[in-house]
Amino acid sequence: MSSRPLSVREMIYGGISLARYLARGGLFNINLEVTKRCNARCDFCDYWKEPRREELTDYVPVIRHLRPLSVSLTGGEPLLRKDLVDIIRSIRRNFGFIYISLITNGALLTVKKGMELWEAGLDEFSISLDYMDERHDEERGIKGLTRHILKVAPVLAQKGVNMCFNTVIKRGNFRELPLFSRYVHSLGIKQSFSTYNEWRVGNAEYSIPEDELDELKRVLEKLKRIKRELGHIETGEFYFDRIPEFFSTGGIPGCTAGINWVQVTPDGYVKRCSDFPVECHWSEWNKNTFEPTDCTRCWYSCRGAAQEPFTFKRLVEMAGEALQ
């Protein structure tokens, strides 16, 4: 499991950027939707029902204005963009340091396409995978998806590409996650976790009820031990520890959406996060655009990463991941 090697120039720029962020604040990350189009038909997401929006061909001015430390290319399904390689290459070429990740359902990913994106300057592939079998296919509405992911992703990992499976913790899979995570490690792939949120479409089927939370806590303790033992789990213990609270109370306070991270639409408009309306065009955004939010209705991984206290231990962990 390795990241794209950083050049000396990128390490210098990265150190300066991180120091500026710690001293002055700003955006740690932007979730950049390069398309709203999607080839999946998930029953817990309504993106695929939204009308097609205009898609910019050049996001460099947007990123330069917002000045984040990292960019997550998302959708919809980003691999539907035929010019995705050009988009990544342009971002990489125009910034001294920026961490570029790609969030995909994996259905359109091939070894050839993966290598093209990696060589263009991508730092990490994040593939959604919630089960090790056909249940994932059923929830995403794509037949053969799990088998395809488990065929392509390990090959890319063997070629030195930084691969990560992002797994949503939900009622149907949480008991299997320790075994699942050990299997992911055996493939040479990293893993991160997020938490199911019924708010978007009102589907409570995947939420974990109160009478199963003690069992969930035991599972999370196992995942924390696996993280310490194997080192391939990217999710922090701070995030794991708050998951039962979210399912129990329905909300976690302290969201920094709009302050430490924002969502950018395919046509260049800025939202507090994916679940909020558009606020302004990217050119009109400034660090005072958003007031602190009192929203508590999700515990997505992007929230947890932004809210985790920035300790010296975390800084060392981040530096180690960057140099792997």
N, C-alpha and C positions, 0 to 999 in steps of 0.2 A: 504494500500500500504506500504509494508515494505521490507527492505533489509535483507540479511542474517546477523544476529548479529555478530559483530566483537568481537573477544576475546581481552583481555588486551594485549597479545603478538602482535596481528595484529595491534592494535591501535598504539603501540609503534613503530613497524617497519614501519607502514604507515606514522607516523609523521616524522620519520627519512628520509624515501624515498622522501616525499614531500619537506622537507627542502633541501635535496641534489639537487632535481630537480630545485627548485627555485634559489639555489645558483650557480649551475654549468650547468644547462641545461640538455639536454639528451632527451630521448624518453618519451613522456607522454603516448603514446599508440602504440601498434602494431596491425594491422589488420592481423590476422593469418588465412589464407585460409587453412582449413584442408582438403578440396577437391575442385576440379573443377567440379565434377559431379553435375548435377542439374535435378530435376524432373519437374521444371517449364519451360515454353516456352514463356518468356516475349519478346515482340517485341521492347523493349527499352534496352535490354541487350543481349550480344552475348556469355556469359559464357557457356551456354548450348551447344554451337556449337564447343567449344574448345575440342581438343583431351584429353583423360584422361592422367593425370600425375601421377608419382609415389607419394605415400603418406607416410610420415614418421609416425612411430608408437609412437615416443617419441619426444615431442617438448620442454622438459625441458632444454636441452643444448642450444637450440636456444634462449629461453627466458632468461636464465641465462646470456648469452653473451650480449644480447641487453639491458637488465635491464630496461624494461618499468615500469611505474606505473600501467598500465592496459593492458589487452589483450582482443581483440574482436575476438571471434571465428566465422569465416565466411566461405563462399564458393564462388561459388556453394551453395549447400544445405548441411550444416554440419550434419543434422540428417541422411544423407545417410551413415555416418560413424558408423558401428556397434560397434566400440570400443570408441565411444565418451565419455561415462561415465568414462572409464579408463583414457582417455586423461585429462579430467577435474580433476579427483581425483589425478592424478599424479602432475598436475600443483599446485593444492591447497596444497598438502602435501610437496612440495619442496620449497615453498617460504614463508617467514615470513609475507609478505603482498603483495597481488596483486589483482586487481579488475578484475573479469572474467565475460564477457558478451557473449551472444550467439545471433547471428543474423540469423533468420530463416524465411522461408516463411510460416511455421506453418502446412503444409499439413500432415507431418508425426508425428506431436506432439500429444501425448495422455497424459491424466492425469498421468498414470503410468510412462511413459517415462519422463515427466516433473519432477515428484517427484524424480526419480532416479538421474537425472542431478542436481537438486537442492541440494539433499543430498550429492552428490559427491563434492559439493563446488562451484557451479555456483552462481554468484551474481545477474545476471539479464538476463531475456529472452527479446529479442527485436524481435517482430514479425512484418513483413511488412504488413501493411493494409492501403490501399489508399481510399477505399470506404466502405460504410456500406451495400452494396448490390452486385448483381452478376456482376457488372462492374469490380470489382476486380478479380473475377474468369476469366473473359474474357481476361483481360490484362495479367494475369499470366498463362493462358492456363491450369487451373486446375478447373474442374467442382466441385461445392460445397465447394470451399475453404473458402469463407467468412463465410458461415454457420458453417463450422467445427471450424474455429478460434473462432467465437463468442460463441461456445458451450464449448470449452476446456479451453480457457484462463481465463474466469471468475472463473471457478472451481479452477484452480491453484491459482489464486489470493486469493480466499477465504481460501485456505489452507496455506496462508502466503508466497507464492512464489512471488518474485518481478517481475511483468510483465509490459512490456512496448510495446505499439504499435508505430512503426515508420511509419510515413505518409509522402509520397513524395508530395510536393506542385506542382500542375500542372494545366493546363487549365481546365481539366474536373472536378476537385474536389474543387478548392479553395473557391468557394462561399459557400460551405457546411461545411467548416471546423469548424466554431464556434459551430454549432449544433453537429457535429461529436465529437468535443472535450468534450463537456458537457456529451454526451452519454458515452464516454470512461471513464470519471470520475465516472459516476454512476455505472460502472462495477468494480470499485476499481482497475483500471489499470492506469499506467502512460502513457504519450504520448510524443514523440519527433518528430521533423519535419526535413525533408531534402528538397532540391530543385531539381526539374527536370533538367537534363542536356542532351541535344540532341547530344552532341559531340560523344559519344561512337559509336552509330550506325547510326547517321545522321537522326534520326526521330524527326522532328520538330512539330509533331502533338500535343504534350503535353506542348510545350512552351507557355508562356503567352505573348500575343502580346502587343505592346505599348499602344494601345487604351483601354486596360483592366487593366492597371497598377494602375490607381487611385482607382478602385474598389478593387484591390488586397491590396493596402495600407490600405483601410478601414477594410478589413478582418483581416489583420495582427494586426492592433490596437485592434480589438476585441479579438484576441488570446492573446495579451499581457495583456489585462484586465482579461481575464479568468485565465491566469497563476497566476496573483496576487491574484485573488479571490479564486481559488480552489487549487492551489499549486501542481497540478499533471503534469504540462507541464515542461519537462526537458530542452527544448530549451531556450537559453538566448535571451534577448531583442536585444543584439548586433547582433545576427544572423538574427533575424526577420527584423531588420532595413536595412540590406544589400540586402535582397531578391529582392525588386523592381529594385535596381541598377543592379543586375546581369541580370535580364530579359531585362532591358533597354539597357545596354551596351554590354552584352555578356561576361562579365568578371569582376572578383574582384581581385585586386592585393594583394600581400603580402602572398602568399601561403607558408606554412612552411613544406610541405611534404618533407620527407627526413631528416628534421632537428628535428622536434618535434614528428613525427610519420612516420612509414613506413609500407609497405605491405610485407608480407612473403608468398611465394607460398607453396603449399602442400609438395613439395620436399625440402623445406628449402632454397630457394633463396630470396634475398631481392630486392624489387623494391621501387622506390620513392613513388609511389602510384599505385592504380589498373590500371590506364590508361597509365603507363609508362613501358618500357621494364625492364627485369631483369638487375641488376647492378653487383651483386656478390653473392657468397655463404654466408650463415649466419656467418660462421667462419671467413670470411675475412672482415666483416663489422666493421667499427669503426665510431666514431662521425664525422670524416672528410670525410667520403665516398662521401657524396653528397654536392655539392655547393648549395647555395640558388637558388630556382627555380623562373623563371619569368612567369610561366604558370598561366593563368587567366581563363581557360575554364570551370571550374565547381564552384559550391558553395555547395558542399556536407556538411553534418553536421559535419563530422570529421574535415574538414577544418575550419569551423566556431568555433568549440570548441577549436582548437589549436590556432587560431588567436585572440580570445577574450582576451582583456587585463586582466591580473591577478590582480584584485583589492581585497581589504580586504573584500568587500561585496561578491565577488565571492567565496573567501576562506570560509567565514561563511556559504554560501549556500551549498558548497560541503561538509563541515563538518556535516551540518544538514542532508543532504541526506544520508550520510554514517551511521549516528546514528539512522535513522528512523527504 
